[in-house]
Amino acid sequence: MAKIFCVANQKGGVGKTTTTVNLAAGLAKIGQRVLMVDLDPQGNATMGSGIDKRGLELTVYDVLLESASVKEAAVLSDKCGYHVLGANRELAGAEVELVELERREKRLKTALAQADGDYDFVLIDCPPSLSMLTLNGLCSAHGVIVPMQCEYFALEGLTDLVNTIKQVHANLNADLQIIGLLRVMFDPRITLQQQVSEQLKDHFGDKVFHTVIPRNVRLAEAPSYGLPGVVFDPSAKGSQAFVEFAQEMVDRVQRLPVPRNSEVKMASGA
């Protein structure tokens, strides 16, 4: 059974796409079968996985409108070692079209269920706003991975996200929980970042992943080459940190109990 995770944060510019593609590449590197779903109309995760979004015949847009299956629309990124359910500007129109459709917030969940046996992990890159696309991602997922910088405003954004997840948990997806907070773009030389990091650990405890992703030039350069940093420069500190994070994810998932109805519940509380 595939473990489905949203990578989400309502604050922009915190490294959601960087986290998604590098975690996908890291998981693939340690032998996991991975599907990366791009739910952002900008298609950055698609392009960052070595797939030309302009050349896609089928995208997540077609899957949401039920004119194609995940198996038909997903393409293999040969360089990265994982499958991509890509997105392009066409996806922006899905926001309007989904509003009038039945089961509008659970279309992605239904589609992923049909491909459940094909993957070990499904990672969903969500747009920063709480939209119908983000809602589809949250309704599909067993858990949420929250990448965040250790800065003051990031804490305010985290509060909003936790409230959103609680609402979705209560009304649409009883299995949805925060699986963990990932500290990204971390610079230990900055005192404020150290302080915020400690506050996170004090408040959220084991919900904070042990792995820390350092601020790294090679990770920042990789998207311009259409690759995750893990593939672009495997020896870079940031790339090595993401492979370490991938292993931590596998270990954490293996330790979690299987909930009722055989649905994989990713954590015990937000």
C-alpha positions as CSV (number, residue, x, y, z in Angstrom):
1,M,0.0,0.0,0.0
2,A,1.4,3.4,-1.0
3,K,2.1,6.0,1.7
4,I,0.7,9.3,0.5
5,F,2.1,12.6,1.8
6,C,1.3,16.2,1.0
7,V,4.2,18.6,1.1
8,A,2.4,21.8,2.2
9,N,2.8,25.2,3.8
10,Q,0.5,28.1,3.3
11,K,3.5,30.4,3.4
12,G,5.2,30.9,0.1
13,G,8.9,30.6,-0.6
14,V,9.7,28.0,2.1
15,G,11.0,25.3,-0.2
16,K,7.9,23.0,-0.8
17,T,8.9,22.1,-4.3
18,T,12.6,21.7,-3.5
19,T,11.6,19.4,-0.7
20,T,9.2,17.4,-2.8
21,V,11.5,16.7,-5.7
22,N,14.6,16.0,-3.6
23,L,12.7,13.7,-1.2
24,A,11.3,11.9,-4.2
25,A,14.8,11.5,-5.6
26,G,16.2,10.5,-2.2
27,L,13.5,7.8,-1.8
28,A,14.1,6.5,-5.3
29,K,17.8,6.4,-4.6
30,I,17.3,4.1,-1.6
31,G,15.1,1.7,-3.6
32,Q,11.5,3.0,-3.1
33,R,9.0,3.2,-5.9
34,V,7.9,6.8,-6.0
35,L,5.2,8.9,-7.7
36,M,5.5,12.7,-7.5
37,V,2.2,14.6,-8.1
38,D,2.5,18.2,-9.1
39,L,-0.6,20.1,-8.0
40,D,0.7,23.6,-8.7
41,P,-0.3,25.1,-12.1
42,Q,3.2,26.7,-12.3
43,G,4.6,23.1,-12.9
44,N,7.9,23.8,-11.1
45,A,8.0,20.3,-9.6
46,T,7.4,18.8,-13.0
47,M,10.2,20.9,-14.6
48,G,12.5,20.3,-11.6
49,S,12.1,16.5,-12.2
50,G,13.5,16.7,-15.7
51,I,10.1,16.6,-17.4
52,D,9.1,19.3,-20.0
53,K,5.6,20.4,-18.8
54,R,4.9,21.9,-22.3
55,G,5.3,18.5,-23.9
56,L,3.0,16.5,-21.7
57,E,0.1,14.8,-23.5
58,L,-1.7,14.1,-20.2
59,T,-1.4,15.8,-16.8
60,V,-2.9,15.8,-13.4
61,Y,-5.6,18.1,-14.9
62,D,-6.9,15.2,-17.0
63,V,-6.7,12.9,-13.9
64,L,-8.8,15.4,-11.8
65,L,-11.4,15.6,-14.6
66,E,-11.4,11.8,-14.8
67,S,-10.5,11.8,-18.5
68,A,-7.3,9.8,-17.8
69,S,-6.0,7.5,-15.1
70,V,-2.8,7.9,-13.0
71,K,-1.3,5.0,-14.8
72,E,-2.0,6.7,-18.2
73,A,-0.8,10.2,-17.2
74,A,2.3,9.5,-15.1
75,V,5.6,9.5,-16.9
76,L,9.0,8.2,-15.7
77,S,11.8,10.6,-15.2
78,D,14.7,8.5,-16.3
79,K,17.3,10.8,-14.7
80,C,15.5,11.0,-11.4
81,G,14.2,7.4,-11.0
82,Y,10.7,8.2,-10.1
83,H,7.3,8.7,-11.9
84,V,5.8,12.2,-12.3
85,L,2.2,13.1,-12.6
86,G,2.9,16.5,-14.1
87,A,1.2,19.9,-14.2
88,N,1.2,22.9,-16.5
89,R,-0.9,26.1,-16.9
90,E,-3.9,24.1,-17.9
91,L,-4.3,23.1,-14.3
92,A,-5.3,26.6,-13.3
93,G,-8.6,26.0,-15.2
94,A,-9.4,23.0,-13.0
95,E,-10.1,25.4,-10.0
96,V,-13.2,26.7,-11.8
97,E,-14.2,23.4,-13.4
98,L,-14.0,21.4,-10.2
99,V,-16.4,23.7,-8.3
100,E,-19.5,22.3,-10.1
101,L,-18.5,18.6,-10.1
102,E,-19.5,15.9,-7.7
103,R,-16.8,14.6,-5.3
104,R,-14.8,17.7,-6.3
105,E,-12.4,17.5,-3.3
106,K,-11.8,13.8,-3.5
107,R,-11.1,13.3,-7.2
108,L,-7.3,12.9,-6.7
109,K,-7.9,10.4,-3.8
110,T,-10.1,8.2,-6.0
111,A,-7.5,8.3,-8.8
112,L,-4.6,7.4,-6.6
113,A,-6.5,4.5,-5.0
114,Q,-6.5,2.9,-8.5
115,A,-2.7,3.0,-8.6
116,D,-2.1,2.1,-5.0
117,G,-0.1,-1.1,-5.6
118,D,2.3,0.6,-8.1
119,Y,4.1,2.8,-5.6
120,D,5.6,2.7,-2.1
121,F,5.4,6.5,-1.7
122,V,3.3,9.2,-3.3
123,L,4.5,12.8,-2.7
124,I,2.1,15.7,-3.6
125,D,3.5,19.2,-4.2
126,C,0.7,21.6,-3.1
127,P,0.4,25.3,-4.1
128,P,0.8,27.8,-1.3
129,S,-2.8,28.8,-1.2
130,L,-5.7,26.8,0.3
131,S,-7.4,26.1,-3.0
132,M,-9.5,23.3,-4.4
133,L,-6.2,21.8,-5.7
134,T,-4.7,21.9,-2.2
135,L,-7.9,20.4,-0.8
136,N,-7.7,17.5,-3.2
137,G,-4.1,16.9,-2.0
138,L,-5.1,17.0,1.7
139,C,-8.1,14.7,1.2
140,S,-5.8,12.2,-0.6
141,A,-3.0,12.1,2.0
142,H,-2.2,10.1,5.0
143,G,0.1,12.7,6.4
144,V,1.5,16.2,5.8
145,I,5.2,17.1,5.6
146,V,5.7,20.7,6.5
147,P,8.9,22.3,5.3
148,M,9.7,25.5,7.1
149,Q,12.4,28.0,7.7
150,C,13.4,28.8,11.3
151,E,12.2,32.4,11.2
152,Y,9.6,34.3,13.1
153,F,7.0,34.7,10.4
154,A,7.2,31.0,9.6
155,L,5.8,30.2,13.1
156,E,2.7,32.4,12.3
157,G,2.2,30.5,9.0
158,L,2.5,27.2,10.8
159,T,-0.4,28.1,13.1
160,D,-2.6,28.8,10.1
161,L,-1.6,25.5,8.5
162,V,-2.2,23.5,11.6
163,N,-5.7,25.0,11.9
164,T,-6.4,24.1,8.2
165,I,-5.3,20.5,8.7
166,K,-7.5,20.2,11.8
167,Q,-10.5,21.4,9.8
168,V,-9.8,18.9,6.9
169,H,-9.2,16.1,9.5
170,A,-12.6,16.8,11.2
171,N,-14.7,17.2,8.0
172,L,-13.1,15.4,5.1
173,N,-10.2,13.1,5.9
174,A,-10.1,11.5,9.4
175,D,-6.6,10.1,8.7
176,L,-4.9,13.4,7.9
177,Q,-2.3,14.4,10.4
178,I,1.0,16.3,10.5
179,I,3.7,13.6,10.1
180,G,6.5,16.0,10.7
181,L,8.1,19.5,10.4
182,L,11.2,19.7,8.3
183,R,13.7,22.5,9.0
184,V,15.0,23.7,5.6
185,M,17.5,26.4,4.4
186,F,18.9,26.2,7.9
187,D,22.0,28.3,8.8
188,P,23.3,27.4,12.3
189,R,25.4,30.6,12.4
190,I,22.2,32.6,12.8
191,T,21.1,32.8,16.4
192,L,17.5,33.5,15.6
193,Q,17.3,30.3,13.6
194,Q,18.8,28.3,16.4
195,Q,16.2,29.8,18.8
196,V,13.2,29.1,16.5
197,S,14.5,25.5,16.0
198,E,14.6,24.9,19.7
199,Q,11.1,26.4,20.1
200,L,9.8,24.0,17.4
201,K,11.4,21.0,19.2
202,D,10.0,22.1,22.6
203,H,6.5,22.6,21.2
204,F,6.2,19.8,18.7
205,G,8.6,17.2,20.1
206,D,9.0,14.2,17.9
207,K,7.0,15.8,15.2
208,V,10.2,17.7,14.2
209,F,12.3,15.5,11.9
210,H,15.8,14.9,13.1
211,T,17.2,15.7,9.7
212,V,18.0,19.3,9.0
213,I,18.4,20.6,5.4
214,P,21.2,23.2,5.3
215,R,21.2,26.3,3.2
216,N,23.0,25.1,0.1
217,V,24.0,26.7,-3.1
218,R,24.0,23.5,-5.1
219,L,20.3,22.8,-4.1
220,A,19.4,26.3,-5.3
221,E,21.2,25.9,-8.6
222,A,19.7,22.5,-9.4
223,P,16.3,23.6,-10.7
224,S,17.9,25.7,-13.5
225,Y,19.3,22.4,-14.8
226,G,15.8,20.7,-14.5
227,L,17.0,18.3,-11.8
228,P,16.7,17.8,-8.0
229,G,19.8,18.6,-6.1
230,V,20.1,14.9,-5.1
231,V,20.6,14.0,-8.8
232,F,22.4,17.2,-9.9
233,D,25.1,17.0,-7.3
234,P,24.9,14.0,-5.0
235,S,28.0,15.0,-3.1
236,A,26.6,18.4,-2.0
237,K,25.7,18.7,1.7
238,G,22.1,19.6,0.9
239,S,21.7,16.5,-1.3
240,Q,23.2,14.2,1.3
241,A,20.8,15.7,3.9
242,F,17.8,14.9,1.6
243,V,18.9,11.3,1.2
244,E,19.3,11.1,5.0
245,F,15.8,12.6,5.3
246,A,14.4,9.9,2.8
247,Q,15.8,7.2,5.0
248,E,14.3,8.8,8.1
249,M,10.9,8.9,6.3
250,V,11.1,5.2,5.5
251,D,12.1,4.4,9.1
252,R,9.3,6.6,10.6
253,V,6.6,5.1,8.4
254,Q,7.7,1.5,9.3
255,R,7.3,2.3,13.0
256,L,3.8,3.7,12.7
257,P,0.8,1.5,13.5
258,V,-1.7,0.5,10.9
259,P,-5.0,2.1,11.7
260,R,-8.5,0.7,11.3
261,N,-9.9,-0.2,7.9
262,S,-6.3,-1.0,6.8
263,E,-5.8,2.6,5.9
264,V,-2.2,3.8,6.7
265,K,-2.4,6.5,9.3
266,M,0.8,8.5,9.3
267,A,0.7,10.0,12.8
268,S,-1.2,10.1,16.0
269,G,-2.0,13.8,16.2
270,A,-1.2,17.3,15.0
